[in-house]
Structure formats: C-alpha cells, structure tokens
Amino acid sequence: MKRFNQLLAATTIMALGCGVSVAETKWDLSTAWGAENFHAKNAIAFADAVRAETDGSVDITVHLSGEIGVKITEKLSAVENGVVQMADMLLFLQAGEAPFLGIDTLPYLIQGQDEMKAWLETAGPVYDEIFAKHNQKVLYYVPWPSPGVYTKTAVVSAGDISGQRIRAFNATSFEFLEKLGAAPVELPFGELAAAVAAGTVDGAATSTSTGANSKLYQFTQHFNPLNWSTSPDAVTVNLDAWDALTDAERSTIETLAAKMEAEFWKVSAAEDAEKTAVLVENGMTVSQADDSLKAKMAEAGKSMWASFFEDVPEAEAVIEAYSSKLGK
C-alpha cells in the first residue's frame, strides 16, 4: 500500500506538471478578412505571440473571412454577447450598434496615420466608454490605407472630377463624391470591372490595397490618393473573458498589444506603398490633388461634419478638440 501511495503521488505531481503547458483558456477571434489581408495576418501574428508569451495558457484561434458565422457588421455585438471572445472589426461598420463609430468616415477629418494618432489621443476615451458599454475593451487599433479615386482620365483639380461616374463604397463616400461634383454610383463591387469595361461607370473610390488586388489598372489609367479619410480596425476582447484571466496573463497580453500595435501600423503603411508600386508597375499614373481640389474637399468635408453632429451630438466636442489641436 505504501508503494502504491508513492506511485499515486508521483503520478499526480507529473499530471500537475504537465498541466502547466496545456492551454487553460481558449478564445475565438473573428475577422472578416481573408488570409492574404494584412489585418488578418496581424491578428494571426498577435495570437501566435500571445500563445508563446503565456506558455500556451491563452490560446487564440483566428477565424478568417467570417468562417465562424459572424457577419462583418455584427462584430461588436458578437463580442458583447460572447458569441466570440475577440474580434477584428472595421469600426464604421459597427455604427448601427454605436453611431459614434461611424465618425472616422467623415471626409477631411482624419487624413493619414499621423492624424489618426492625434485622433485616437483625443477620441480614445470616448471609444473606451463605448466598448465598455458593449462589454469589451480594445487591445489595439490598426488604420487602413486611405481611399482615393480610380478614373479613366486624370483627376487633379476641382473641375476634373465633375460628372465622373465613380462607384462609391459606402453612404458617406457617396455623399462626399456628390459634393465634389462627381456622379457617384451604387454598385456591388463584383460588378465594377464589367461596368467600367462597358463604359457605364468611369471609375471607383477605394484604397490602393483593394485597387491593386482587384486589378483596377486593367480598366482605369489614373489614380489620385485623395486621402480624404482614414479608418481603423480595432481588435477587442470580451470583458467577461478578459476578467477571467490572471493578472499576469492580462499584463502579458496588454504589453504585447502595445508593442505589436506599432509594428502593425508599419505594416499598414508598407501595404499602401507596395500596392501603389503595383499600380504604377501596371501602367497607372498617380496624381496629387492641387489646391483647388483640396479646398473643395475641405469645404465638402466640414459640411458633412455638421450633418453628423445632428445625428450624434456628442461628436461635436470631440471633433472641436481634435481639429483645434491640428488646426483644421
């Protein structure tokens, strides 16, 4: 019996020792993007780093392209309700649940990464309150490359865009293009190439990433990176799942998020530069807006800010503080 008890004790110790390396917490992270998208690659890199730095005690599985069944507009609610523990979400697509999150689409508000940093410094506490209200917290933000216009003829000055039939990618871009004098078109992206080839549409408004990946250079000859807005993805975690972690696990994850966020912003900038190079290599001419077009963009953008305030009054003070800091 003594020998049996010794063996039992030894087996128990071995089992406990092995248990240290077994993942105790398993989380699902939903992203709408495919394996080649840089946001998806970032999420996978983050999950791998968390697994390594916690010695496997927190194991995050990244589910690509909505494969776990969470729609692109439902990321906020899915994390809130624990359908998934984490999500990589494009903020403005969650505006149906939290209208303030549509703010980054406003033209002339956030133009590029430097302004995005200033914006998050100002608006970060508001975002924190919104996400806390929806039972989650942000681990990190990563901006998308800003949108421009792909056209058959060059768009440089304010008059060049007049009457151009340009496919808009959301309601805000539709209104903005209209205010610039274009004739925006609502069209499923999958039908764009055929419409441009047929001459029923002159071009499209989208980023360098989408333009290069979709080979818009086959149908348009000019690109102007108007840089009228910059929108971020946010990676969030459900607060119930977060609070269930140990202090050490939370500290490790927060440290990783802060470190890797800076790296991910560099990835986004590199993506824009690389995809611009792809456009040029395939024969596209890249132009820059002149002062007349920049002035028209500013006028159109600020008029849209005022309309946004009517629907989301709390946004006005945030934008005033931010624009005062930047001199906009």
C-alpha positions in Angstrom: 0.0 0.0 0.0 2.9 2.4 0.8 4.4 1.7 -2.6 1.0 2.4 -4.3 0.6 5.7 -2.5 4.1 6.7 -3.6 3.3 5.9 -7.2 0.0 7.7 -7.0 1.6 10.8 -5.5 4.3 10.7 -8.2 1.6 10.4 -11.0 -0.4 13.3 -9.5 2.7 15.5 -9.5 3.5 14.6 -13.1 0.0 15.3 -14.2 0.0 18.7 -12.5 3.4 19.5 -14.0 2.1 18.6 -17.5 -1.0 20.7 -16.9 1.1 23.8 -16.8 1.8 23.6 -20.5 -1.8 22.8 -21.5 -3.9 25.7 -22.7 -6.3 26.7 -19.9 -8.1 29.4 -21.9 -9.2 29.0 -25.5 -10.6 32.1 -27.3 -12.0 32.5 -30.8 -11.1 35.7 -32.7 -13.4 36.5 -35.7 -12.1 38.6 -38.6 -13.9 39.4 -41.9 -10.7 39.4 -43.9 -9.0 36.6 -45.8 -5.6 35.1 -45.3 -3.8 37.5 -47.6 -5.2 40.6 -45.9 -2.7 42.4 -43.7 -5.2 42.8 -40.9 -5.8 39.1 -40.8 -2.0 38.5 -40.9 -1.6 40.9 -38.0 -4.3 39.1 -36.0 -2.6 35.7 -36.5 0.7 37.2 -35.5 -0.8 38.6 -32.3 -2.5 35.3 -31.5 0.8 33.4 -32.0 2.6 35.9 -29.8 0.1 35.6 -27.0 0.3 31.8 -27.1 4.1 31.9 -26.9 4.4 34.6 -24.2 1.7 32.9 -22.0 3.3 29.5 -22.5 0.1 28.3 -24.0 -2.2 29.3 -21.1 -4.1 31.6 -23.5 -4.7 30.0 -26.9 -6.4 32.3 -29.5 -7.8 30.8 -32.7 -8.2 33.3 -35.6 -11.2 32.6 -37.8 -10.9 34.2 -41.3 -13.4 35.6 -43.7 -16.4 35.2 -41.4 -15.9 31.4 -41.3 -17.2 31.3 -37.7 -20.5 32.8 -38.9 -20.2 36.3 -37.6 -21.2 39.0 -40.1 -18.9 41.9 -40.8 -21.4 44.3 -39.3 -22.0 42.2 -36.2 -18.5 42.1 -34.7 -19.3 44.5 -31.9 -22.5 42.6 -30.8 -20.8 39.2 -31.2 -18.0 40.1 -28.7 -20.5 41.8 -26.4 -22.7 38.7 -26.2 -19.8 36.2 -26.0 -20.5 34.6 -29.4 -16.7 35.0 -29.8 -14.3 36.2 -27.2 -12.4 38.5 -29.7 -13.0 40.2 -33.0 -11.1 42.3 -35.5 -13.6 44.9 -36.6 -13.8 47.8 -39.0 -15.2 50.5 -36.7 -17.5 52.3 -39.1 -19.3 49.0 -40.0 -20.4 48.8 -36.3 -22.1 52.2 -36.4 -25.5 50.5 -36.4 -24.9 49.5 -32.8 -22.9 52.6 -31.8 -23.4 55.6 -34.1 -20.3 57.4 -32.9 -18.2 54.6 -34.5 -19.1 55.9 -38.0 -17.2 59.1 -37.3 -13.9 58.1 -39.0 -15.6 58.1 -42.4 -16.2 61.8 -42.3 -14.1 63.4 -45.1 -11.2 65.7 -44.2 -11.3 64.6 -40.6 -8.6 62.0 -40.3 -6.1 62.1 -43.2 -3.3 59.5 -42.8 -1.5 57.8 -39.9 -0.2 61.0 -38.2 -3.7 62.4 -37.9 -5.0 59.0 -36.8 -2.6 59.0 -33.9 -3.8 62.5 -32.9 -7.4 61.4 -33.3 -7.0 58.4 -31.1 -5.3 60.6 -28.4 -8.4 62.8 -28.4 -11.2 60.3 -29.1 -9.7 57.3 -27.3 -11.5 57.8 -24.0 -14.9 58.0 -25.9 -14.1 54.8 -27.7 -13.2 53.2 -24.4 -16.6 54.2 -22.9 -18.4 52.8 -26.0 -16.6 49.5 -25.9 -17.0 49.2 -22.1 -20.8 49.8 -22.6 -20.7 46.9 -25.0 -18.9 44.6 -22.6 -15.4 44.7 -24.2 -12.2 46.6 -24.4 -9.8 47.5 -27.2 -6.4 45.8 -27.3 -5.1 47.6 -30.4 -6.1 49.7 -33.4 -4.6 49.5 -36.9 -5.5 52.0 -39.7 -6.4 51.1 -43.3 -4.7 52.9 -46.2 -6.8 55.9 -47.1 -9.1 55.9 -50.1 -8.6 57.6 -53.5 -10.2 57.6 -56.9 -9.5 55.4 -59.9 -10.5 57.0 -63.1 -10.0 56.8 -66.9 -9.0 60.5 -67.1 -6.8 62.3 -64.6 -8.4 64.0 -61.6 -6.1 66.7 -60.3 -8.1 70.0 -59.9 -11.6 70.7 -58.6 -13.2 70.7 -62.1 -11.7 67.4 -63.2 -14.0 65.2 -61.1 -17.2 67.0 -62.2 -19.6 64.5 -63.7 -17.3 61.5 -63.2 -19.4 58.3 -62.6 -17.5 56.8 -59.7 -18.5 53.8 -57.7 -18.8 54.8 -54.0 -18.1 52.2 -51.2 -20.5 53.5 -48.6 -23.1 56.2 -47.9 -20.5 58.7 -46.7 -18.3 58.3 -49.7 -21.4 58.6 -52.0 -22.4 62.0 -50.4 -18.8 63.2 -50.4 -18.2 62.5 -54.1 -21.5 64.1 -54.9 -20.5 67.3 -53.0 -17.2 67.3 -55.1 -19.3 67.4 -58.2 -19.0 63.7 -59.3 -21.9 61.4 -60.2 -21.4 58.6 -57.6 -22.8 55.2 -58.4 -24.1 52.5 -56.1 -22.8 49.2 -57.4 -21.8 45.8 -56.0 -18.0 45.6 -56.1 -18.2 42.3 -58.0 -19.9 44.1 -60.9 -17.5 47.0 -61.0 -15.0 45.7 -63.6 -17.7 44.8 -66.1 -19.4 48.2 -65.6 -16.1 50.1 -66.2 -15.2 47.9 -69.2 -18.7 48.6 -70.6 -18.3 52.3 -70.1 -21.3 52.7 -67.7 -19.0 53.7 -64.9 -15.9 55.8 -65.1 -14.1 54.5 -62.1 -14.2 53.7 -58.4 -13.3 55.1 -54.9 -11.3 52.7 -52.9 -7.8 52.1 -51.3 -4.6 51.1 -53.0 -5.0 47.7 -51.5 -8.4 47.0 -53.0 -7.4 48.6 -56.3 -4.3 46.6 -56.7 -5.8 43.3 -55.5 -8.8 43.8 -57.8 -6.6 44.8 -60.7 -8.4 48.1 -61.4 -5.5 49.1 -63.5 -7.0 46.8 -66.2 -9.9 49.2 -66.6 -8.7 52.6 -65.4 -5.5 54.6 -66.1 -5.3 57.1 -63.3 -5.3 57.1 -59.5 -5.4 60.0 -57.1 -4.9 59.1 -53.4 -7.2 61.9 -52.2 -6.6 60.7 -48.7 -9.9 62.1 -47.6 -10.4 59.8 -44.6 -8.6 57.1 -42.6 -10.5 54.3 -40.9 -9.2 51.9 -38.3 -9.8 48.3 -37.4 -9.9 47.5 -33.7 -9.2 44.2 -32.1 -11.4 43.9 -29.0 -11.9 41.3 -26.2 -15.0 40.4 -24.2 -14.7 41.8 -20.7 -16.0 38.6 -19.0 -13.3 36.6 -20.8 -10.7 39.2 -20.0 -11.6 39.4 -16.3 -11.3 35.6 -16.1 -7.6 35.7 -16.9 -4.9 36.0 -14.3 -3.2 39.4 -13.6 -0.1 38.0 -15.2 -1.9 36.9 -18.4 -3.6 40.3 -18.7 -0.3 42.1 -18.2 1.4 40.0 -20.8 -1.3 40.5 -23.4 -1.5 44.3 -22.9 2.3 44.6 -23.2 2.2 42.6 -26.4 -0.7 44.6 -27.8 1.1 47.9 -27.1 4.3 46.6 -28.7 2.8 45.0 -31.7 0.3 47.8 -32.5 3.3 50.0 -33.5 4.6 47.2 -35.8 1.1 46.7 -37.3 0.9 50.4 -38.2 4.1 50.0 -40.1 2.7 47.0 -41.9 -0.3 49.2 -43.0 2.0 51.9 -44.3 4.1 49.4 -46.2 0.9 47.9 -47.7 -0.1 51.3 -49.1 3.4 51.9 -50.5 3.7 48.4 -52.0 0.2 48.5 -53.6 0.9 51.9 -55.0 4.0 50.5 -56.6 1.9 47.7 -58.1 -0.4 50.2 -59.7 2.5 52.1 -61.2 4.1 48.9 -62.5 0.9 48.1 -64.3 0.8 51.4 -66.1 -1.3 53.6 -63.9 -0.5 57.3 -63.5 -0.6 58.5 -59.8 -1.6 62.2 -59.5 -1.9 64.5 -56.5 -4.8 67.0 -55.8 -4.0 70.6 -56.4 -5.0 73.4 -54.1 -8.4 73.9 -55.8 -9.4 70.3 -55.2 -8.0 70.3 -51.6 -10.1 73.4 -50.9 -13.2 71.7 -52.3 -12.6 68.6 -50.2 -12.3 70.7 -47.1 -15.5 72.6 -47.8 -17.4 69.4 -48.5 -16.0 67.5 -45.5 -16.8 70.2 -43.0 -20.4 70.5 -44.2 -20.7 66.8 -43.6 -19.3 67.1 -40.1 -22.2 69.5 -39.3 -24.7 66.9 -40.5 -23.1 64.2 -38.4 -23.4 66.4 -35.3 -27.2 66.4 -35.8 -27.4 62.7 -35.5 -24.5 62.2 -33.0 -24.4 65.4 -30.9 -21.6 64.0 -28.6 -19.3 64.0 -31.6 -19.1 67.8 -31.8 -17.0 68.4 -28.7 -14.6 65.6 -29.7 -14.1 66.9 -33.2 -13.7 70.5 -32.0 -10.9 69.5 -29.6 -9.2 67.4 -32.2 -9.5 70.0 -35.1 -8.2 72.7 -32.7 -5.2 70.6 -32.0 -4.4 70.1 -35.7 -5.5 73.5 -36.9 -8.2 72.0 -39.3 
